[in-house]
Amino acid sequence: MNDNYSIVIQWSQKDNCFVASLPEWNNQNTHGESYEQALDKAQQVLAYLIKSSLSQGKSLPKARTFQIKSVAQ
């Protein structure tokens, strides 16, 4: 698996679970009841997306670095 891809995990009040998104992969997402479960599922989805893309001869998306701005006061 490529550890250079981003995984964004946030709590969803609406869905009452943690939602994990993969920004470099058109924001594909998954979810989990815990942060750890959402991360584990996201890593599984990422591995599947990489394997699937490579087996179909598709190029992988470029890993990106995202700017994080602090909103703490």
mmJSON file of the N, C-alpha and C atoms, coordinates in Angstrom:
{"data_MODEL":{"atom_site":{
"group_PDB":["ATOM","ATOM","ATOM","ATOM","ATOM","ATOM","ATOM","ATOM","ATOM","ATOM","ATOM","ATOM","ATOM","ATOM","ATOM","ATOM","ATOM","ATOM","ATOM","ATOM","ATOM","ATOM","ATOM","ATOM","ATOM","ATOM","ATOM","ATOM","ATOM","ATOM","ATOM","ATOM","ATOM","ATOM","ATOM","ATOM","ATOM","ATOM","ATOM","ATOM","ATOM","ATOM","ATOM","ATOM","ATOM","ATOM","ATOM","ATOM","ATOM","ATOM","ATOM","ATOM","ATOM","ATOM","ATOM","ATOM","ATOM","ATOM","ATOM","ATOM","ATOM","ATOM","ATOM","ATOM","ATOM","ATOM","ATOM","ATOM","ATOM","ATOM","ATOM","ATOM","ATOM","ATOM","ATOM","ATOM","ATOM","ATOM","ATOM","ATOM","ATOM","ATOM","ATOM","ATOM","ATOM","ATOM","ATOM","ATOM","ATOM","ATOM","ATOM","ATOM","ATOM","ATOM","ATOM","ATOM","ATOM","ATOM","ATOM","ATOM","ATOM","ATOM","ATOM","ATOM","ATOM","ATOM","ATOM","ATOM","ATOM","ATOM","ATOM","ATOM","ATOM","ATOM","ATOM","ATOM","ATOM","ATOM","ATOM","ATOM","ATOM","ATOM","ATOM","ATOM","ATOM","ATOM","ATOM","ATOM","ATOM","ATOM","ATOM","ATOM","ATOM","ATOM","ATOM","ATOM","ATOM","ATOM","ATOM","ATOM","ATOM","ATOM","ATOM","ATOM","ATOM","ATOM","ATOM","ATOM","ATOM","ATOM","ATOM","ATOM","ATOM","ATOM","ATOM","ATOM","ATOM","ATOM","ATOM","ATOM","ATOM","ATOM","ATOM","ATOM","ATOM","ATOM","ATOM","ATOM","ATOM","ATOM","ATOM","ATOM","ATOM","ATOM","ATOM","ATOM","ATOM","ATOM","ATOM","ATOM","ATOM","ATOM","ATOM","ATOM","ATOM","ATOM","ATOM","ATOM","ATOM","ATOM","ATOM","ATOM","ATOM","ATOM","ATOM","ATOM","ATOM","ATOM","ATOM","ATOM","ATOM","ATOM","ATOM","ATOM","ATOM","ATOM","ATOM","ATOM","ATOM","ATOM","ATOM","ATOM","ATOM","ATOM","ATOM","ATOM","ATOM","ATOM","ATOM"],
"id":[1,2,3,4,5,6,7,8,9,10,11,12,13,14,15,16,17,18,19,20,21,22,23,24,25,26,27,28,29,30,31,32,33,34,35,36,37,38,39,40,41,42,43,44,45,46,47,48,49,50,51,52,53,54,55,56,57,58,59,60,61,62,63,64,65,66,67,68,69,70,71,72,73,74,75,76,77,78,79,80,81,82,83,84,85,86,87,88,89,90,91,92,93,94,95,96,97,98,99,100,101,102,103,104,105,106,107,108,109,110,111,112,113,114,115,116,117,118,119,120,121,122,123,124,125,126,127,128,129,130,131,132,133,134,135,136,137,138,139,140,141,142,143,144,145,146,147,148,149,150,151,152,153,154,155,156,157,158,159,160,161,162,163,164,165,166,167,168,169,170,171,172,173,174,175,176,177,178,179,180,181,182,183,184,185,186,187,188,189,190,191,192,193,194,195,196,197,198,199,200,201,202,203,204,205,206,207,208,209,210,211,212,213,214,215,216,217,218,219],
"type_symbol":["N","C","C","N","C","C","N","C","C","N","C","C","N","C","C","N","C","C","N","C","C","N","C","C","N","C","C","N","C","C","N","C","C","N","C","C","N","C","C","N","C","C","N","C","C","N","C","C","N","C","C","N","C","C","N","C","C","N","C","C","N","C","C","N","C","C","N","C","C","N","C","C","N","C","C","N","C","C","N","C","C","N","C","C","N","C","C","N","C","C","N","C","C","N","C","C","N","C","C","N","C","C","N","C","C","N","C","C","N","C","C","N","C","C","N","C","C","N","C","C","N","C","C","N","C","C","N","C","C","N","C","C","N","C","C","N","C","C","N","C","C","N","C","C","N","C","C","N","C","C","N","C","C","N","C","C","N","C","C","N","C","C","N","C","C","N","C","C","N","C","C","N","C","C","N","C","C","N","C","C","N","C","C","N","C","C","N","C","C","N","C","C","N","C","C","N","C","C","N","C","C","N","C","C","N","C","C","N","C","C","N","C","C","N","C","C","N","C","C"],
"label_atom_id":["N","CA","C","N","CA","C","N","CA","C","N","CA","C","N","CA","C","N","CA","C","N","CA","C","N","CA","C","N","CA","C","N","CA","C","N","CA","C","N","CA","C","N","CA","C","N","CA","C","N","CA","C","N","CA","C","N","CA","C","N","CA","C","N","CA","C","N","CA","C","N","CA","C","N","CA","C","N","CA","C","N","CA","C","N","CA","C","N","CA","C","N","CA","C","N","CA","C","N","CA","C","N","CA","C","N","CA","C","N","CA","C","N","CA","C","N","CA","C","N","CA","C","N","CA","C","N","CA","C","N","CA","C","N","CA","C","N","CA","C","N","CA","C","N","CA","C","N","CA","C","N","CA","C","N","CA","C","N","CA","C","N","CA","C","N","CA","C","N","CA","C","N","CA","C","N","CA","C","N","CA","C","N","CA","C","N","CA","C","N","CA","C","N","CA","C","N","CA","C","N","CA","C","N","CA","C","N","CA","C","N","CA","C","N","CA","C","N","CA","C","N","CA","C","N","CA","C","N","CA","C","N","CA","C","N","CA","C","N","CA","C","N","CA","C","N","CA","C","N","CA","C","N","CA","C"],
"label_alt_id":[null,null,null,null,null,null,null,null,null,null,null,null,null,null,null,null,null,null,null,null,null,null,null,null,null,null,null,null,null,null,null,null,null,null,null,null,null,null,null,null,null,null,null,null,null,null,null,null,null,null,null,null,null,null,null,null,null,null,null,null,null,null,null,null,null,null,null,null,null,null,null,null,null,null,null,null,null,null,null,null,null,null,null,null,null,null,null,null,null,null,null,null,null,null,null,null,null,null,null,null,null,null,null,null,null,null,null,null,null,null,null,null,null,null,null,null,null,null,null,null,null,null,null,null,null,null,null,null,null,null,null,null,null,null,null,null,null,null,null,null,null,null,null,null,null,null,null,null,null,null,null,null,null,null,null,null,null,null,null,null,null,null,null,null,null,null,null,null,null,null,null,null,null,null,null,null,null,null,null,null,null,null,null,null,null,null,null,null,null,null,null,null,null,null,null,null,null,null,null,null,null,null,null,null,null,null,null,null,null,null,null,null,null,null,null,null,null,null,null],
"label_comp_id":["MET","MET","MET","ASN","ASN","ASN","ASP","ASP","ASP","ASN","ASN","ASN","TYR","TYR","TYR","SER","SER","SER","ILE","ILE","ILE","VAL","VAL","VAL","ILE","ILE","ILE","GLN","GLN","GLN","TRP","TRP","TRP","SER","SER","SER","GLN","GLN","GLN","LYS","LYS","LYS","ASP","ASP","ASP","ASN","ASN","ASN","CYS","CYS","CYS","PHE","PHE","PHE","VAL","VAL","VAL","ALA","ALA","ALA","SER","SER","SER","LEU","LEU","LEU","PRO","PRO","PRO","GLU","GLU","GLU","TRP","TRP","TRP","ASN","ASN","ASN","ASN","ASN","ASN","GLN","GLN","GLN","ASN","ASN","ASN","THR","THR","THR","HIS","HIS","HIS","GLY","GLY","GLY","GLU","GLU","GLU","SER","SER","SER","TYR","TYR","TYR","GLU","GLU","GLU","GLN","GLN","GLN","ALA","ALA","ALA","LEU","LEU","LEU","ASP","ASP","ASP","LYS","LYS","LYS","ALA","ALA","ALA","GLN","GLN","GLN","GLN","GLN","GLN","VAL","VAL","VAL","LEU","LEU","LEU","ALA","ALA","ALA","TYR","TYR","TYR","LEU","LEU","LEU","ILE","ILE","ILE","LYS","LYS","LYS","SER","SER","SER","SER","SER","SER","LEU","LEU","LEU","SER","SER","SER","GLN","GLN","GLN","GLY","GLY","GLY","LYS","LYS","LYS","SER","SER","SER","LEU","LEU","LEU","PRO","PRO","PRO","LYS","LYS","LYS","ALA","ALA","ALA","ARG","ARG","ARG","THR","THR","THR","PHE","PHE","PHE","GLN","GLN","GLN","ILE","ILE","ILE","LYS","LYS","LYS","SER","SER","SER","VAL","VAL","VAL","ALA","ALA","ALA","GLN","GLN","GLN"],
"label_asym_id":["A","A","A","A","A","A","A","A","A","A","A","A","A","A","A","A","A","A","A","A","A","A","A","A","A","A","A","A","A","A","A","A","A","A","A","A","A","A","A","A","A","A","A","A","A","A","A","A","A","A","A","A","A","A","A","A","A","A","A","A","A","A","A","A","A","A","A","A","A","A","A","A","A","A","A","A","A","A","A","A","A","A","A","A","A","A","A","A","A","A","A","A","A","A","A","A","A","A","A","A","A","A","A","A","A","A","A","A","A","A","A","A","A","A","A","A","A","A","A","A","A","A","A","A","A","A","A","A","A","A","A","A","A","A","A","A","A","A","A","A","A","A","A","A","A","A","A","A","A","A","A","A","A","A","A","A","A","A","A","A","A","A","A","A","A","A","A","A","A","A","A","A","A","A","A","A","A","A","A","A","A","A","A","A","A","A","A","A","A","A","A","A","A","A","A","A","A","A","A","A","A","A","A","A","A","A","A","A","A","A","A","A","A","A","A","A","A","A","A"],
"label_entity_id":["1","1","1","1","1","1","1","1","1","1","1","1","1","1","1","1","1","1","1","1","1","1","1","1","1","1","1","1","1","1","1","1","1","1","1","1","1","1","1","1","1","1","1","1","1","1","1","1","1","1","1","1","1","1","1","1","1","1","1","1","1","1","1","1","1","1","1","1","1","1","1","1","1","1","1","1","1","1","1","1","1","1","1","1","1","1","1","1","1","1","1","1","1","1","1","1","1","1","1","1","1","1","1","1","1","1","1","1","1","1","1","1","1","1","1","1","1","1","1","1","1","1","1","1","1","1","1","1","1","1","1","1","1","1","1","1","1","1","1","1","1","1","1","1","1","1","1","1","1","1","1","1","1","1","1","1","1","1","1","1","1","1","1","1","1","1","1","1","1","1","1","1","1","1","1","1","1","1","1","1","1","1","1","1","1","1","1","1","1","1","1","1","1","1","1","1","1","1","1","1","1","1","1","1","1","1","1","1","1","1","1","1","1","1","1","1","1","1","1"],
"label_seq_id":[1,1,1,2,2,2,3,3,3,4,4,4,5,5,5,6,6,6,7,7,7,8,8,8,9,9,9,10,10,10,11,11,11,12,12,12,13,13,13,14,14,14,15,15,15,16,16,16,17,17,17,18,18,18,19,19,19,20,20,20,21,21,21,22,22,22,23,23,23,24,24,24,25,25,25,26,26,26,27,27,27,28,28,28,29,29,29,30,30,30,31,31,31,32,32,32,33,33,33,34,34,34,35,35,35,36,36,36,37,37,37,38,38,38,39,39,39,40,40,40,41,41,41,42,42,42,43,43,43,44,44,44,45,45,45,46,46,46,47,47,47,48,48,48,49,49,49,50,50,50,51,51,51,52,52,52,53,53,53,54,54,54,55,55,55,56,56,56,57,57,57,58,58,58,59,59,59,60,60,60,61,61,61,62,62,62,63,63,63,64,64,64,65,65,65,66,66,66,67,67,67,68,68,68,69,69,69,70,70,70,71,71,71,72,72,72,73,73,73],
"pdbx_PDB_ins_code":[null,null,null,null,null,null,null,null,null,null,null,null,null,null,null,null,null,null,null,null,null,null,null,null,null,null,null,null,null,null,null,null,null,null,null,null,null,null,null,null,null,null,null,null,null,null,null,null,null,null,null,null,null,null,null,null,null,null,null,null,null,null,null,null,null,null,null,null,null,null,null,null,null,null,null,null,null,null,null,null,null,null,null,null,null,null,null,null,null,null,null,null,null,null,null,null,null,null,null,null,null,null,null,null,null,null,null,null,null,null,null,null,null,null,null,null,null,null,null,null,null,null,null,null,null,null,null,null,null,null,null,null,null,null,null,null,null,null,null,null,null,null,null,null,null,null,null,null,null,null,null,null,null,null,null,null,null,null,null,null,null,null,null,null,null,null,null,null,null,null,null,null,null,null,null,null,null,null,null,null,null,null,null,null,null,null,null,null,null,null,null,null,null,null,null,null,null,null,null,null,null,null,null,null,null,null,null,null,null,null,null,null,null,null,null,null,null,null,null],
"Cartn_x":[0.844,0.0,0.884,0.377,1.115,0.741,1.701,1.439,1.446,1.646,1.703,0.337,-0.698,-2.035,-2.671,-3.515,-4.175,-5.459,-5.717,-6.992,-7.488,-8.677,-9.271,-10.416,-10.352,-11.385,-12.051,-13.378,-14.154,-15.381,-15.817,-17.058,-18.233,-19.216,-20.433,-21.584,-22.031,-23.177,-24.414,-24.56,-25.711,-25.782,-24.629,-24.585,-24.245,-23.857,-23.503,-22.379,-21.349,-20.195,-19.02,-17.845,-16.673,-16.662,-16.467,-16.407,-14.966,-14.443,-13.076,-13.134,-12.465,-12.449,-11.036,-10.959,-9.683,-9.641,-9.087,-9.154,-8.537,-7.447,-6.81,-7.598,-8.549,-9.351,-10.793,-10.956,-12.284,-13.146,-12.5,-13.171,-13.995,-13.484,-14.104,-14.139,-15.155,-15.21,-15.783,-15.586,-16.12,-16.383,-16.795,-17.113,-16.854,-16.892,-16.736,-17.348,-17.659,-18.231,-17.187,-15.915,-14.826,-13.84,-12.983,-11.936,-11.053,-10.678,-9.794,-10.443,-11.738,-12.443,-12.54,-12.804,-12.866,-11.506,-10.427,-9.078,-8.777,-9.104,-8.859,-9.615,-10.873,-11.672,-11.121,-10.683,-10.12,-8.851,-8.025,-6.806,-7.149,-8.21,-8.651,-9.157,-9.954,-10.467,-9.305,-8.353,-7.192,-6.409,-6.172,-5.454,-6.218,-7.538,-8.365,-8.28,-8.384,-8.332,-6.997,-5.913,-4.586,-4.476,-4.843,-4.754,-5.637,-6.843,-7.783,-7.274,-6.775,-6.26,-5.081,-4.154,-2.979,-3.351,-4.3,-4.69,-5.417,-6.013,-6.706,-5.793,-4.532,-3.578,-3.765,-4.492,-4.716,-3.581,-3.287,-2.265,-2.874,-2.037,-2.492,-2.513,-3.45,-3.45,-2.205,-1.808,-0.637,-0.992,-0.134,-0.325,-0.109,-0.94,-0.856,-0.607,-0.118,0.033,-1.002,-1.753,-2.813,-2.386,-2.726,-2.45,-3.509,-3.073,-3.966,-3.879,-5.018,-5.044,-5.651,-5.0,-5.5,-6.627,-7.696,-8.813,-8.951,-7.981,-8.016,-7.871,-8.58,-8.533,-7.798],
"Cartn_y":[-1.182,0.0,1.239,2.31,3.568,4.422,4.621,5.403,6.901,7.323,8.745,9.36,8.562,9.099,9.587,10.586,11.197,10.461,10.4,9.905,10.962,11.476,12.49,11.832,11.897,11.273,12.344,12.381,13.355,12.676,13.196,12.723,13.318,12.502,12.967,12.873,14.016,14.049,13.495,13.847,13.405,11.878,11.26,9.809,9.056,9.799,9.215,8.178,8.554,7.679,8.515,7.903,8.55,8.273,9.309,9.18,9.42,8.492,8.59,8.826,9.885,10.241,10.127,9.821,9.707,10.801,11.976,13.129,12.914,12.186,11.973,11.016,10.352,9.361,9.851,11.091,11.696,11.6,11.742,11.706,10.439,9.306,8.031,7.985,7.382,7.364,6.073,5.911,4.795,5.32,4.456,4.929,3.827,4.218,3.262,3.794,2.895,3.297,3.967,3.652,4.286,4.889,5.77,6.369,5.266,4.321,3.238,2.38,2.108,1.302,2.055,3.349,4.154,4.161,4.292,4.276,2.923,1.845,0.506,0.295,0.689,0.537,1.404,2.623,3.51,2.899,2.288,1.645,0.467,-0.267,-1.37,-0.859,0.211,0.805,1.318,1.981,2.507,1.376,0.309,-0.835,-1.405,-1.505,-2.006,-1.076,0.243,1.205,1.144,1.023,0.929,-0.352,-1.472,-2.764,-2.787,-2.285,-2.265,-1.387,-0.214,0.698,0.078,-0.5,-1.103,-2.297,-3.12,-4.293,-3.898,-2.7,-2.206,-1.338,-1.23,-0.443,1.059,1.484,2.914,3.486,4.746,5.394,5.797,5.804,6.185,7.702,8.239,9.686,10.119,11.337,11.88,12.165,11.717,12.033,13.53,14.152,15.6,15.921,17.133,17.669,18.767,18.714,19.684,20.66,21.915,22.939,22.853,22.846,22.817,24.164,24.787,26.067,25.851,26.383,26.276,27.278,26.809,27.697,27.884,27.37,27.506,28.975,29.354,30.751,30.863],
"Cartn_z":[0.0,0.0,0.0,-0.578,-0.631,0.564,1.468,2.677,2.421,1.174,0.872,0.601,0.49,0.239,1.538,1.404,2.568,2.921,4.208,4.731,5.708,5.447,6.318,7.078,8.409,9.236,10.08,9.998,10.757,11.345,12.483,13.089,12.325,12.007,11.351,12.341,12.799,13.711,13.01,11.735,10.944,10.852,10.58,10.404,11.687,12.725,14.014,13.889,13.121,12.939,12.438,12.39,11.818,10.314,9.521,8.067,7.624,6.85,6.337,4.833,4.382,2.963,2.41,1.131,0.423,-0.644,-0.319,-1.22,-2.601,-2.682,-3.982,-4.873,-4.292,-5.014,-5.149,-5.59,-5.788,-4.536,-3.393,-2.095,-1.87,-2.385,-2.016,-0.5,0.076,1.535,2.07,3.356,4.115,5.515,6.406,7.757,8.779,10.042,11.129,12.403,13.302,14.589,15.474,15.249,15.993,14.991,15.486,14.647,14.067,14.912,14.494,13.416,13.568,12.572,11.241,11.299,10.071,9.377,10.146,9.577,8.941,9.633,9.103,7.796,7.774,6.553,5.422,5.746,4.724,4.132,4.965,4.473,3.566,3.897,3.05,1.701,1.731,0.492,-0.353,0.271,-0.441,-1.111,-0.388,-0.958,-2.152,-2.028,-3.131,-4.344,-4.11,-5.211,-5.947,-5.193,-5.809,-6.628,-6.023,-6.709,-7.956,-7.829,-8.942,-10.085,-9.744,-10.774,-11.512,-10.765,-11.385,-12.263,-11.807,-12.593,-13.874,-13.887,-15.08,-15.948,-15.554,-16.32,-16.189,-15.173,-14.951,-14.11,-14.337,-13.515,-12.178,-11.165,-9.83,-9.706,-8.93,-8.728,-7.967,-8.202,-7.522,-6.063,-5.157,-3.737,-3.56,-2.744,-2.554,-1.089,-0.871,0.476,0.636,1.706,1.947,3.027,2.849,3.848,4.941,6.167,7.316,8.008,8.212,8.92,10.295,11.292,12.655,12.86,13.49,13.799,15.306,16.046,17.508,17.889,18.924,19.374,20.674],
"occupancy":[1.0,1.0,1.0,1.0,1.0,1.0,1.0,1.0,1.0,1.0,1.0,1.0,1.0,1.0,1.0,1.0,1.0,1.0,1.0,1.0,1.0,1.0,1.0,1.0,1.0,1.0,1.0,1.0,1.0,1.0,1.0,1.0,1.0,1.0,1.0,1.0,1.0,1.0,1.0,1.0,1.0,1.0,1.0,1.0,1.0,1.0,1.0,1.0,1.0,1.0,1.0,1.0,1.0,1.0,1.0,1.0,1.0,1.0,1.0,1.0,1.0,1.0,1.0,1.0,1.0,1.0,1.0,1.0,1.0,1.0,1.0,1.0,1.0,1.0,1.0,1.0,1.0,1.0,1.0,1.0,1.0,1.0,1.0,1.0,1.0,1.0,1.0,1.0,1.0,1.0,1.0,1.0,1.0,1.0,1.0,1.0,1.0,1.0,1.0,1.0,1.0,1.0,1.0,1.0,1.0,1.0,1.0,1.0,1.0,1.0,1.0,1.0,1.0,1.0,1.0,1.0,1.0,1.0,1.0,1.0,1.0,1.0,1.0,1.0,1.0,1.0,1.0,1.0,1.0,1.0,1.0,1.0,1.0,1.0,1.0,1.0,1.0,1.0,1.0,1.0,1.0,1.0,1.0,1.0,1.0,1.0,1.0,1.0,1.0,1.0,1.0,1.0,1.0,1.0,1.0,1.0,1.0,1.0,1.0,1.0,1.0,1.0,1.0,1.0,1.0,1.0,1.0,1.0,1.0,1.0,1.0,1.0,1.0,1.0,1.0,1.0,1.0,1.0,1.0,1.0,1.0,1.0,1.0,1.0,1.0,1.0,1.0,1.0,1.0,1.0,1.0,1.0,1.0,1.0,1.0,1.0,1.0,1.0,1.0,1.0,1.0,1.0,1.0,1.0,1.0,1.0,1.0,1.0,1.0,1.0,1.0,1.0,1.0,1.0,1.0,1.0,1.0,1.0,1.0],
"B_iso_or_equiv":[0.0,0.0,0.0,0.0,0.0,0.0,0.0,0.0,0.0,0.0,0.0,0.0,0.0,0.0,0.0,0.0,0.0,0.0,0.0,0.0,0.0,0.0,0.0,0.0,0.0,0.0,0.0,0.0,0.0,0.0,0.0,0.0,0.0,0.0,0.0,0.0,0.0,0.0,0.0,0.0,0.0,0.0,0.0,0.0,0.0,0.0,0.0,0.0,0.0,0.0,0.0,0.0,0.0,0.0,0.0,0.0,0.0,0.0,0.0,0.0,0.0,0.0,0.0,0.0,0.0,0.0,0.0,0.0,0.0,0.0,0.0,0.0,0.0,0.0,0.0,0.0,0.0,0.0,0.0,0.0,0.0,0.0,0.0,0.0,0.0,0.0,0.0,0.0,0.0,0.0,0.0,0.0,0.0,0.0,0.0,0.0,0.0,0.0,0.0,0.0,0.0,0.0,0.0,0.0,0.0,0.0,0.0,0.0,0.0,0.0,0.0,0.0,0.0,0.0,0.0,0.0,0.0,0.0,0.0,0.0,0.0,0.0,0.0,0.0,0.0,0.0,0.0,0.0,0.0,0.0,0.0,0.0,0.0,0.0,0.0,0.0,0.0,0.0,0.0,0.0,0.0,0.0,0.0,0.0,0.0,0.0,0.0,0.0,0.0,0.0,0.0,0.0,0.0,0.0,0.0,0.0,0.0,0.0,0.0,0.0,0.0,0.0,0.0,0.0,0.0,0.0,0.0,0.0,0.0,0.0,0.0,0.0,0.0,0.0,0.0,0.0,0.0,0.0,0.0,0.0,0.0,0.0,0.0,0.0,0.0,0.0,0.0,0.0,0.0,0.0,0.0,0.0,0.0,0.0,0.0,0.0,0.0,0.0,0.0,0.0,0.0,0.0,0.0,0.0,0.0,0.0,0.0,0.0,0.0,0.0,0.0,0.0,0.0,0.0,0.0,0.0,0.0,0.0,0.0],
"pdbx_formal_charge":[null,null,null,null,null,null,null,null,null,null,null,null,null,null,null,null,null,null,null,null,null,null,null,null,null,null,null,null,null,null,null,null,null,null,null,null,null,null,null,null,null,null,null,null,null,null,null,null,null,null,null,null,null,null,null,null,null,null,null,null,null,null,null,null,null,null,null,null,null,null,null,null,null,null,null,null,null,null,null,null,null,null,null,null,null,null,null,null,null,null,null,null,null,null,null,null,null,null,null,null,null,null,null,null,null,null,null,null,null,null,null,null,null,null,null,null,null,null,null,null,null,null,null,null,null,null,null,null,null,null,null,null,null,null,null,null,null,null,null,null,null,null,null,null,null,null,null,null,null,null,null,null,null,null,null,null,null,null,null,null,null,null,null,null,null,null,null,null,null,null,null,null,null,null,null,null,null,null,null,null,null,null,null,null,null,null,null,null,null,null,null,null,null,null,null,null,null,null,null,null,null,null,null,null,null,null,null,null,null,null,null,null,null,null,null,null,null,null,null],
"auth_seq_id":[1,1,1,2,2,2,3,3,3,4,4,4,5,5,5,6,6,6,7,7,7,8,8,8,9,9,9,10,10,10,11,11,11,12,12,12,13,13,13,14,14,14,15,15,15,16,16,16,17,17,17,18,18,18,19,19,19,20,20,20,21,21,21,22,22,22,23,23,23,24,24,24,25,25,25,26,26,26,27,27,27,28,28,28,29,29,29,30,30,30,31,31,31,32,32,32,33,33,33,34,34,34,35,35,35,36,36,36,37,37,37,38,38,38,39,39,39,40,40,40,41,41,41,42,42,42,43,43,43,44,44,44,45,45,45,46,46,46,47,47,47,48,48,48,49,49,49,50,50,50,51,51,51,52,52,52,53,53,53,54,54,54,55,55,55,56,56,56,57,57,57,58,58,58,59,59,59,60,60,60,61,61,61,62,62,62,63,63,63,64,64,64,65,65,65,66,66,66,67,67,67,68,68,68,69,69,69,70,70,70,71,71,71,72,72,72,73,73,73],
"auth_comp_id":["MET","MET","MET","ASN","ASN","ASN","ASP","ASP","ASP","ASN","ASN","ASN","TYR","TYR","TYR","SER","SER","SER","ILE","ILE","ILE","VAL","VAL","VAL","ILE","ILE","ILE","GLN","GLN","GLN","TRP","TRP","TRP","SER","SER","SER","GLN","GLN","GLN","LYS","LYS","LYS","ASP","ASP","ASP","ASN","ASN","ASN","CYS","CYS","CYS","PHE","PHE","PHE","VAL","VAL","VAL","ALA","ALA","ALA","SER","SER","SER","LEU","LEU","LEU","PRO","PRO","PRO","GLU","GLU","GLU","TRP","TRP","TRP","ASN","ASN","ASN","ASN","ASN","ASN","GLN","GLN","GLN","ASN","ASN","ASN","THR","THR","THR","HIS","HIS","HIS","GLY","GLY","GLY","GLU","GLU","GLU","SER","SER","SER","TYR","TYR","TYR","GLU","GLU","GLU","GLN","GLN","GLN","ALA","ALA","ALA","LEU","LEU","LEU","ASP","ASP","ASP","LYS","LYS","LYS","ALA","ALA","ALA","GLN","GLN","GLN","GLN","GLN","GLN","VAL","VAL","VAL","LEU","LEU","LEU","ALA","ALA","ALA","TYR","TYR","TYR","LEU","LEU","LEU","ILE","ILE","ILE","LYS","LYS","LYS","SER","SER","SER","SER","SER","SER","LEU","LEU","LEU","SER","SER","SER","GLN","GLN","GLN","GLY","GLY","GLY","LYS","LYS","LYS","SER","SER","SER","LEU","LEU","LEU","PRO","PRO","PRO","LYS","LYS","LYS","ALA","ALA","ALA","ARG","ARG","ARG","THR","THR","THR","PHE","PHE","PHE","GLN","GLN","GLN","ILE","ILE","ILE","LYS","LYS","LYS","SER","SER","SER","VAL","VAL","VAL","ALA","ALA","ALA","GLN","GLN","GLN"],
"auth_asym_id":["A","A","A","A","A","A","A","A","A","A","A","A","A","A","A","A","A","A","A","A","A","A","A","A","A","A","A","A","A","A","A","A","A","A","A","A","A","A","A","A","A","A","A","A","A","A","A","A","A","A","A","A","A","A","A","A","A","A","A","A","A","A","A","A","A","A","A","A","A","A","A","A","A","A","A","A","A","A","A","A","A","A","A","A","A","A","A","A","A","A","A","A","A","A","A","A","A","A","A","A","A","A","A","A","A","A","A","A","A","A","A","A","A","A","A","A","A","A","A","A","A","A","A","A","A","A","A","A","A","A","A","A","A","A","A","A","A","A","A","A","A","A","A","A","A","A","A","A","A","A","A","A","A","A","A","A","A","A","A","A","A","A","A","A","A","A","A","A","A","A","A","A","A","A","A","A","A","A","A","A","A","A","A","A","A","A","A","A","A","A","A","A","A","A","A","A","A","A","A","A","A","A","A","A","A","A","A","A","A","A","A","A","A","A","A","A","A","A","A"],
"auth_atom_id":["N","CA","C","N","CA","C","N","CA","C","N","CA","C","N","CA","C","N","CA","C","N","CA","C","N","CA","C","N","CA","C","N","CA","C","N","CA","C","N","CA","C","N","CA","C","N","CA","C","N","CA","C","N","CA","C","N","CA","C","N","CA","C","N","CA","C","N","CA","C","N","CA","C","N","CA","C","N","CA","C","N","CA","C","N","CA","C","N","CA","C","N","CA","C","N","CA","C","N","CA","C","N","CA","C","N","CA","C","N","CA","C","N","CA","C","N","CA","C","N","CA","C","N","CA","C","N","CA","C","N","CA","C","N","CA","C","N","CA","C","N","CA","C","N","CA","C","N","CA","C","N","CA","C","N","CA","C","N","CA","C","N","CA","C","N","CA","C","N","CA","C","N","CA","C","N","CA","C","N","CA","C","N","CA","C","N","CA","C","N","CA","C","N","CA","C","N","CA","C","N","CA","C","N","CA","C","N","CA","C","N","CA","C","N","CA","C","N","CA","C","N","CA","C","N","CA","C","N","CA","C","N","CA","C","N","CA","C","N","CA","C","N","CA","C","N","CA","C","N","CA","C","N","CA","C"],
"pdbx_PDB_model_num":[1,1,1,1,1,1,1,1,1,1,1,1,1,1,1,1,1,1,1,1,1,1,1,1,1,1,1,1,1,1,1,1,1,1,1,1,1,1,1,1,1,1,1,1,1,1,1,1,1,1,1,1,1,1,1,1,1,1,1,1,1,1,1,1,1,1,1,1,1,1,1,1,1,1,1,1,1,1,1,1,1,1,1,1,1,1,1,1,1,1,1,1,1,1,1,1,1,1,1,1,1,1,1,1,1,1,1,1,1,1,1,1,1,1,1,1,1,1,1,1,1,1,1,1,1,1,1,1,1,1,1,1,1,1,1,1,1,1,1,1,1,1,1,1,1,1,1,1,1,1,1,1,1,1,1,1,1,1,1,1,1,1,1,1,1,1,1,1,1,1,1,1,1,1,1,1,1,1,1,1,1,1,1,1,1,1,1,1,1,1,1,1,1,1,1,1,1,1,1,1,1,1,1,1,1,1,1,1,1,1,1,1,1,1,1,1,1,1,1]
}}}
